[in-house]
Amino acid sequence: MNIQVLLFGIAADLLKSDSLEISVTENCTIYTFKKELLKRHPKLLHLSSYAVAVNETYADDNAVLKENDVVALIPPVSGG
């Protein structure tokens, strides 16, 4: 199934894109999704931490993805 991934901050900088599409297996959890994403895009290993939102709601590693979900990778931000 296809999942749209939105990238923000340093994640977008690392991949030189603000979005991508990834195909995952049915009943894929966020945990499995993150492992697969890192395997396909090893530059993301440079992120020390990030939050994940699915369809604009923060999700934990046990959340199960559905076809056409939109996943956002949200790295920590700082400002001043």
Backbone bond lengths (Angstrom), bond angles and torsions (degrees), N, CA, C in turn:
res aa  C-N    CA-C-N  psi(-1)  N-CA   C-N-CA  omega(-1)  CA-C   N-CA-C  phi
1 M - - - 1.444 - - 1.514 108.99 -
2 N 1.304 116.53 153.69 1.457 122.23 -174.61 1.522 111.76 -99.56
3 I 1.335 114.66 135.25 1.450 122.21 179.76 1.520 107.92 -125.52
4 Q 1.322 116.91 131.15 1.458 120.92 174.73 1.528 107.53 -88.08
5 V 1.332 116.38 134.66 1.460 122.09 -179.06 1.524 108.59 -117.24
6 L 1.324 115.94 124.30 1.458 121.80 175.44 1.521 108.05 -100.01
7 L 1.322 116.33 132.93 1.458 121.93 -177.10 1.520 109.56 -113.24
8 F 1.324 116.16 136.08 1.451 121.42 -179.54 1.521 110.18 -126.59
9 G 1.324 115.81 157.32 1.457 122.01 174.32 1.518 113.25 55.41
10 I 1.328 115.26 -133.81 1.457 121.21 -176.29 1.527 111.89 -62.67
11 A 1.333 118.54 -28.72 1.473 120.94 177.80 1.527 110.16 -61.77
12 A 1.320 117.16 -43.59 1.466 121.23 177.61 1.523 110.43 -66.59
13 D 1.329 116.75 -38.64 1.463 120.48 178.65 1.526 111.29 -63.83
14 L 1.322 116.78 -43.27 1.466 120.78 -178.36 1.528 112.48 -62.88
15 L 1.332 116.66 -39.80 1.463 120.25 -177.51 1.527 112.75 -96.77
16 K 1.323 116.16 -0.62 1.464 121.43 179.42 1.533 112.16 53.45
17 S 1.327 114.43 40.48 1.464 121.81 179.73 1.520 108.07 -159.95
18 D 1.316 116.56 154.45 1.461 118.73 176.25 1.520 112.76 -103.04
19 S 1.345 116.33 0.09 1.467 119.08 176.30 1.526 109.71 -161.12
20 L 1.309 114.23 161.41 1.460 121.13 173.80 1.511 107.89 -158.45
21 E 1.316 115.87 168.15 1.463 120.84 177.64 1.516 107.85 -119.96
22 I 1.307 116.03 137.59 1.451 120.88 -179.68 1.517 109.15 -131.68
23 S 1.297 116.08 141.10 1.459 121.55 177.89 1.525 108.69 -100.09
24 V 1.322 116.62 129.48 1.465 122.38 179.90 1.520 109.72 -131.01
25 T 1.313 115.28 167.27 1.465 120.37 179.83 1.526 110.46 -76.18
26 E 1.307 116.08 160.02 1.471 121.42 175.45 1.525 109.36 -60.36
27 N 1.319 116.99 149.39 1.462 123.80 179.57 1.523 113.12 60.59
28 C 1.309 116.33 28.57 1.461 122.36 178.16 1.533 109.08 -72.15
29 T 1.327 116.69 130.10 1.461 120.64 176.15 1.527 109.70 -87.66
30 I 1.305 116.46 165.70 1.462 121.05 176.04 1.530 109.45 -59.91
31 Y 1.312 117.48 -39.65 1.472 121.04 178.63 1.525 110.63 -57.53
32 T 1.321 117.14 -49.69 1.469 121.70 179.49 1.526 110.49 -65.83
33 F 1.316 116.77 -39.90 1.460 121.79 178.03 1.529 110.42 -58.14
34 K 1.339 117.43 -46.84 1.458 120.73 -178.86 1.530 111.15 -63.00
35 K 1.322 117.09 -41.01 1.464 119.84 177.39 1.524 111.08 -61.75
36 E 1.321 116.84 -44.16 1.465 121.45 179.95 1.535 110.80 -66.17
37 L 1.312 116.99 -41.14 1.457 121.37 179.32 1.532 110.71 -61.74
38 L 1.330 117.20 -43.39 1.465 120.56 178.94 1.519 112.02 -66.60
39 K 1.337 116.48 -34.18 1.457 119.89 177.79 1.531 110.11 -65.79
40 R 1.329 116.63 -41.05 1.463 121.10 -178.06 1.527 112.93 -79.91
41 H 1.314 116.75 -27.41 1.467 122.06 -176.82 1.534 109.37 -133.17
42 P 1.336 117.44 73.23 1.470 121.14 -174.69 1.528 114.54 -61.04
43 K 1.316 118.78 -17.08 1.467 119.66 176.20 1.520 111.20 -60.71
44 L 1.325 116.93 -24.94 1.465 120.24 179.85 1.526 112.22 -70.15
45 L 1.326 117.67 -11.06 1.465 120.81 175.18 1.524 111.03 -62.68
46 H 1.337 117.36 -18.53 1.461 121.63 178.86 1.529 112.47 -74.73
47 L 1.324 117.20 -9.99 1.464 120.31 175.91 1.521 108.58 -80.05
48 S 1.321 117.14 124.15 1.460 119.43 179.51 1.531 111.42 -75.87
49 S 1.320 116.24 -32.08 1.463 120.58 177.01 1.521 108.95 -162.38
50 Y 1.312 115.10 159.60 1.457 120.68 175.88 1.524 108.94 -165.50
51 A 1.317 115.29 153.14 1.458 121.68 174.98 1.528 108.29 -94.64
52 V 1.323 114.87 157.15 1.462 120.78 178.19 1.522 108.37 -123.49
53 A 1.317 115.36 131.43 1.458 120.89 174.12 1.526 108.48 -120.36
54 V 1.317 115.47 140.93 1.466 121.36 176.92 1.523 106.67 -118.43
55 N 1.321 114.96 120.78 1.469 120.81 -178.72 1.530 111.30 51.84
56 E 1.342 114.65 46.18 1.464 124.20 174.80 1.524 114.65 69.83
57 T 1.339 117.76 18.97 1.460 122.13 176.24 1.522 108.25 -128.91
58 Y 1.336 116.56 128.66 1.461 119.20 178.90 1.520 110.41 -56.63
59 A 1.344 115.34 141.36 1.459 120.79 -176.00 1.525 109.70 -132.00
60 D 1.331 115.93 147.24 1.460 119.64 176.04 1.524 109.97 -95.28
61 D 1.320 116.47 177.97 1.466 121.59 -175.15 1.523 114.04 -63.76
62 N 1.322 118.47 -18.95 1.470 121.38 -178.20 1.523 113.87 -88.96
63 A 1.315 117.65 -9.10 1.472 120.58 -179.62 1.527 109.58 -63.37
64 V 1.331 116.06 142.03 1.465 122.08 -179.07 1.529 108.97 -103.10
65 L 1.321 114.68 131.08 1.460 120.56 180.00 1.522 111.57 -81.62
66 K 1.338 114.95 151.38 1.459 121.77 176.48 1.527 108.89 -122.84
67 E 1.308 115.92 158.72 1.468 121.73 178.40 1.527 110.18 -49.32
68 N 1.328 115.60 134.89 1.463 124.49 176.81 1.529 114.80 69.09
69 D 1.338 118.03 14.49 1.462 119.53 172.69 1.522 108.94 -63.48
70 V 1.321 115.52 154.40 1.455 122.08 174.14 1.523 107.35 -112.85
71 V 1.322 115.67 118.23 1.472 121.98 -178.66 1.511 108.41 -106.89
72 A 1.316 116.69 131.32 1.462 121.52 176.93 1.522 109.43 -112.01
73 L 1.329 115.87 132.51 1.467 121.93 173.11 1.510 106.80 -97.97
74 I 1.324 115.89 119.79 1.463 121.11 -173.39 1.526 109.43 -121.03
75 P 1.347 116.77 99.23 1.459 119.27 177.97 1.524 110.54 -74.00
76 P 1.332 116.28 162.33 1.466 118.49 177.31 1.533 110.27 -60.95
77 V 1.320 116.14 149.43 1.458 120.07 178.58 1.526 108.43 -122.83
78 S 1.302 115.11 154.04 1.451 120.02 173.76 1.520 108.17 -135.49
79 G 1.251 115.78 160.43 1.452 118.28 -179.10 1.519 109.56 -158.49
80 G 1.279 113.61 179.57 1.456 114.70 -178.72 1.494 111.33 -159.30
